[in-house]
Amino acid sequence: MESYDRSNCLGCHAKSYMGSFCANDSSLQCSGDGDCTSVGGTCTLYSYSTDFVYSLELEVGKQSGLLLPGSWLWYRDPPTKNPSVRSVNWGMRSPAVVLGLAKSFDDPRCNGDRRGTTKAFVRFVRDGTTLDHPEIGLPCQGWHLLGNPANPKAYLYRDSRGVWGACRSVIIDADSGVRARCVGAGVPDNLADADATLNVVLKTGSLRYCAEYESFQTSKFGTTTLAKSTNNPAPDMCSVW
């Protein structure tokens, strides 16, 4: 297998990586259904369009990491006594994003599993060195597929009242990238300051969507800290997780 560096993709045309992997564990390469006996499911041929896709690695036994620009992040951090209004909104804009195949290990929907099963997570990592904030789960019942299951346009997560967790909306769009909004006490405090580098990772199955944000502009609105970071390039690597 090979990895794809974005510096080699300027002006390039569509190219596909193809390989067969077990549908229930896309880290296992296979040549037939018999190779997937230990994890169940069928041997599935994966095809990824890499036109303008940045740094997608499909190495056997390694999680796929899609390195995306940190287009924007807005963070509102109130005093500890009032965490219900803490919020973070972020975007990773890209014209071509890999989506998990419908009903594969990388599909975040329930697909027959019990409600409450969590296959997708968000994590914030300060300075890319330690996992100092807990992951935020995105339960399967909140996810919907948009478009044709044979060629999904997007996966959309909705929890408008925050019943299942901190994140109210997440969209992974094949044509425009990743956008998300999380609100409430489940959002970590002290995420951003002027000197911080904040790594954000959205994980669905074995796929990881990765961006970093830095050079935060911070201000105060009463006792609430407001911070924003925009127009960050794609990171060199995805944070460990």
N, C-alpha and C positions, 0 to 999 in steps of 0.2 A: 504494500500500500504506500501511498505518497501523501505528503501534506502540501497545501496550496498557499503560497505566500501572496499577499495582495499586491506587492510590488510587481509581480509577474502577471497581474490581471488587468492592468491598464490597457484599455482598448481591445481586450481579448474577446473572443466569441465563446458561445456556450460549449461546455465540455462536460462530460459525465464521468463520474466514478461509479463503477459497478462492482458489486460483490454480493455473494449470497451469505446471509446471516440468519440465525434462528430468530423467529418472530417474537419469542418470549424472552430473548436475551440477545440484543443486537451486538454484543461484544463477542459472540461465538460465531466464527466463520464455519460454513458448512457446504457440503456438496450434494446433500440429499437429506430427506426427513429423518433418516436413521441417525444422523449426526446430532440431532436435537433431542434425542430420547431423554437425556438427563434433565432437560428444562421444559420439555413439552413443546407443542406447537410445530409449525412447519418450517422448512427451509425456504426463506424468502429472498428474492433478488431485489437488492436496493439499487436505485438509480438516482443520483443527485445531479441537478443542473448547477454548474459552478460559475455561470456568467456573473461576474462582479461579486461572487461570494468570497469572503475574506478568510483565509487561514483556517479552512476546515480540515481537520485531521480525522482520518478513518483508519487508525492503526488498530489491528486486532488486539483485544484486551485492554484498550484504552478508551476512556470516554471521549466522545466527539466534542470539540470546543469550537464554536463559531465566534470569532473575535470581531466585534462590531463597534462602530464609533459611539462614544458617549455623547449623544447629541444634546441632551438637556437633562437636568435634574433640579427640581425645586424641593426644598426641605423646610418644614415648619416645626420648630422645636419649642414647645411651651414649657413653663416651669413644671417640675416633677409632679406637683400636686394636681395638675390638670392635663394628664396624658391623653385624654380622649380626643383632643383636637390636634395631636401630633400627626403630621402627614408627610408623605414623600411621593412625588410624581417623577417618573423618568421615562426617557425614550432612547432607543438605539436604532437610529434610522439607517436602512440599507435597502437598495432596490431589489435584492434577491436573497431570501432567507430560506434555509433548509427547514422543512417541516417533517415531523415524524409520520410515517405511513399510518393510515387509518387502521385501527385494531392491532397495531404492532406494540411492542414494548415501549415505544416512544410516544404513543398516543396517550394524552393525559386524561381522557374520558374514562368512565367506569367500564364500559364494554362488558357488562355482565357481572362485574365485581360489586361488592356491597357499597352502598352509600357511606361516605366517610373514608373510603380508601384513598390514600394520597399518593399520587404518582408524580406530582410536580411541586417544586419548592423554589422559594426566593431566598437568597442569602446576601447580606451586606458584609464586606470584609474591609476593614480599615488598613490602608497601606499595603495590602496584599500579602501580609506576613502571617497573620493568625486568624483563626475562626472565632473572633471575639463577639459575634452576635449570633443568636440562635436562628435557625432557618424558619421561614414562614411557610406553612403548608398551604397548598391550593387543592382542596379535596375534589375528587373526580366528578361529583355531581354538579359542580359549577361550570364544567367545561362543555363547550359545544363546537362542533366542526362546521365551518362555513365553506360552501362550495361542494364539488363532487367528491365523494369519499375516495375515488380512484386517483384524484389529483386535488387535494385540499387547497383552498385559498388561504384559510386561516384557522387557528384555534382561538376561541374566545372564552374567557373566564369572567363570570358575573356573580357578585355577591353584594348587591347594592346596600344592604343593611348591616353588613359585617357579621352575619350569623355564624359563618364557618371560620372566620379568621380576620386578619388585619387587611388583607388585600380586597379592594372593592371591584377592581377590574384589571384584567391583563389581556392583551391581544398579541399573538404571534402571527404576523401577516407576511405571507410569502413575498409580497411586492413592496412592502414599506418598512418592515422591521418589527421591533418590539416596543410596546408602550404599556405602562402600568401605573396604577394609583393605589396606595395603601394608606390607611387611616387608623388612628387609635393607639391604645396602649401597646399593641403588638408591634408597632414600629419602634425600633431602637432609638434611644435618646443619644445625644452627642455624636451624631453621625458625621457631621461636616464642620470643618473650620478652614480658615484660609490656607493653612499649610498641609492639610490632609489630602491623601489620595484615597478615594473610596471606590472599591471594586464591587460591582453588582453582578450577580450570577443568577440566571433563571434556568432551572434544570427540569427537563421533562424526560423521564426514562434515562437513557444514556446520553441524551443531547444536552449540551450546555450552551447558553447564550450569554456572552461575557462582554462587559464594558467597564471602563474606569472613568472616574470624574475627579478633577482636581482644579486648582486655582479658584477655589470657591470665593464668591463675593458674599459677604455676610453683613447683616444689618440687624437692628433691634426695632421691634414694634412693641413698645411697653417692655414687658419682661419676656417676650417671645423672641427667639432667635430665628431669623429668616436667612436662608442660604441658597445660592444657585450656582450652577456650573454648566457651561454650554460649550459646544463645538470642540469636544475632545476627540483626538484620533483613536483608532482602534488600539487596544493594548497589544503588547508583544506576546503575552501569554495569558491564559485563563487562570484565575486564582485557584489555589488548591482546594478541592472539595470532593 
